[in-house]
Amino acid sequence: MLKRQLNNPHLLHYLSCQWTKRLLSYAVGIDDDFINPEVLTYLRGQPTSKSVSKHTKKALVALLSIDDRHPKITKVFLDNCTFIRKLLNLPRGADKLIQFALLCQANPWFQSVVNMLDIQDSYTGLNSILLDMTGLKVSDFNAIAESLMQFGLLNDKDFGVIDGSELPQPMLLNLLTNKLHSREQLIEPLLQPSEKAQFALGNFPQVNTALLGDYLSSAMRKAQVGTSVLLHGISGSGKTELARSLAKYCNCTLYEVRSTGMVKQNPDEALESRYPCKDRLRHLSLLNALLSAPSNAVLLIDECEHLFELADNHYSKEYLQRFIEQNAIPCIWITNHVQCLEPSFIRRFKLVAEVPSPRPEDIQHVCKRHFKGLGLSERFKRNITRIDNVSPALIANATHVAKTLNIARTDAENTIHDVIESTLHASGLWDSKAQYQGELDFDASLLNLKQPASYLDEVSFALKHNKPARVLLSGPPGTGKTAFAHYLTETNQRDLIRVKCSDVLSKWVGESEQNVAELFHRAHVEEKVILLDEVDSLLVSRETLTAHHELQLVNEFLTQIECFTQPLFAATNFDSRLDKAVLRRFDFKLECNYLKPEQVCALYRQVLGIKRLSLAEQQRLSTLKQLTPGDFAILARRKQFRPKQNHRLSAITLLAEENQRKQPQTPMGFIRPH
């Protein structure tokens, strides 16, 4: 609501009354309702009890003849109108038009008088009156109106439709209070410098920063028109920080474009703005028009999707499209929801770059300063950066909470994990699926492969150098196939996506294939290793399939495996069930075998925590030829249920039972098969 206060110097009462007197000479007559005492009081800035009735134009002119109580402000205003005229290189007659437009916005009471004016029939509207007042040619008048529209002083060439929202209030207040000498002074209230860049472009390896930085730098050097860059990606992936780093790389100043209420001089207006997106676009247009070109400035429009969603509702879609292609000042647009932008908008950006989530090792490097002083273990830091959908911004928030609580080590680790989990859960991004956890730490010396040991060196080389090796691990259950894949990826500091049937299969026709495609695409983009666990349930031989959708799923898998650019593991207990085309696609086929006698004894001592075996134990264990590390994992879990019991007495019995289960079963009947 308008704050009704008398003698407000920023309402320019003296000039408002002078202009009202001029306009009265063009009025037909004065009705009783034309200027009531209340309007007259606030227009004058002085109280009056007299009402103005018909045919008392002379009396009204007398009431409007007031002294200037704030001549300094009046002079500043008039000087600034002249400054704008010179800035826009307009003819002298433009001063009066600028005064009129600004007065309508500065004094709402003057604007209401203009709206109530009953114009003589010899004039077609307010524009014709102003044309007569200024003595300008029609062509010059229209050219001035066009320039004032581009400047942002008018929304329309018709001066009669000024509604007071044309210029942002902070900018209007600046015109009323400070004598201006440069365009930088004029737009200073709208300039919101972005925070300083905290990272170099090298901290964003997931983005082609060389292309972005070199293009932006060259475009600014050449003062090219239409330099618009769109950065998109999930929330917290570092888009804003990347924009700041790009500005630093180009040695320029980055300004954030916000709505009227978000500028630093007048934050309270944020709650009063009816159309914040429209205000923001007006700010953007003003800054683009008034920042000198070539300029050392770049404009940042964060969360820009709202501007595009409201196009054709509050402003023209064509105007927004034209702005993207013709902006004089380079602009970086940022969105978390690129799907909200129509293709007709996207294709107008000179560069469009996705900013995916950083890799875990990059997140850990970026977050070093956040981890500092909390006494976090290296294992925790590594694990926390490998949580799905985690971002540097989220880790920064979580560590801030821990530091605020003055906690460290285990307490800090628990708090950080809780904050991250609760935030991701509220965002619908928390992956609550069970994670693989081996009961026993993987020991490569307990892995028995039928193939030469040199194969392992080749697989490790592929993981380390990001080669698309495909490895099929087969063998009896419990021999360490899944654990081996996890061990190799962890040793080579690679992230692993473990794929189970439930991650792929769907009851809807065609959705299973879509899940497969999305899974491989995600692994490709994030450069992650894939493990197809129990792959025999996914890639069954097509000769045994009858349903069309089952054949489609196998075909989709085969196609994706063939095109996959990252290392891939597949584990199965039944390689004979796999499709022949599947086997052909694997570079390495590693068969895992049962433990050797010396490995059995070593693992027995390790799990039970004993140094020496009795002769009876050695003899008994040597007869168990089909034991696996998985059998000893069962023994380790059984120990947890009765921690005080001496499990040495029952351990061999338990292992013998597991060994017996692997023996071929004799079929029932009277005749043995030959």
Protein Blocks (a to p, Z undefined) as FASTA:
>chain_A
ZZddehifklommlmmmmmmmmmmmpfbdcfklpgfklmmmmnopacfbdcdehilmmmm
mmmmccdfblmlmmmmmmmmmmmmmmnopafklmmmmmmmmmmmmmmmlmmmmmmpccdf
kbgbjklmmmmmnopafklmmmmmmmmmmnopafbfblklcghlmpgfklmmmmmmpccf
bfklmmmmmpccddddfbdfklmmmbcfklmmmmmmmmmmnopghiacdddddehilmmm
mmmmmmmmnopacdddddfklpmklmmlmmmpmblmlmmmmmmmmmmmmmccddfbdcdd
ehkllmmmmgoklmcfklmmmmmmmcfbdcddddfblmlpcfklmmmpmbdcddddddfk
lmmmmmmmmmgonlpafklmmmmmmgghiafklmmmmmmmmmmnopahjlmmmmmmmmmm
mmmmmnopacfbdcdddfbdcdfklpccfbdfklmmmmmmmmmnopacdcddeddehilp
mmmmmmmmmmnopacddddfklmgccbehklmmmmmmmmmmmmmnopacddehkllmmgc
fklpmbfklmmmmmmmmmmmmmpcbdcddddfblmlpcfklmmmpmbdcddddddfklmm
mmmmmmnopabdcfklmmmmmmmmbbcfklmmmmmmmmmmmmmbcfklmmmmmmmmmmmm
mpccddedjbdcZZ
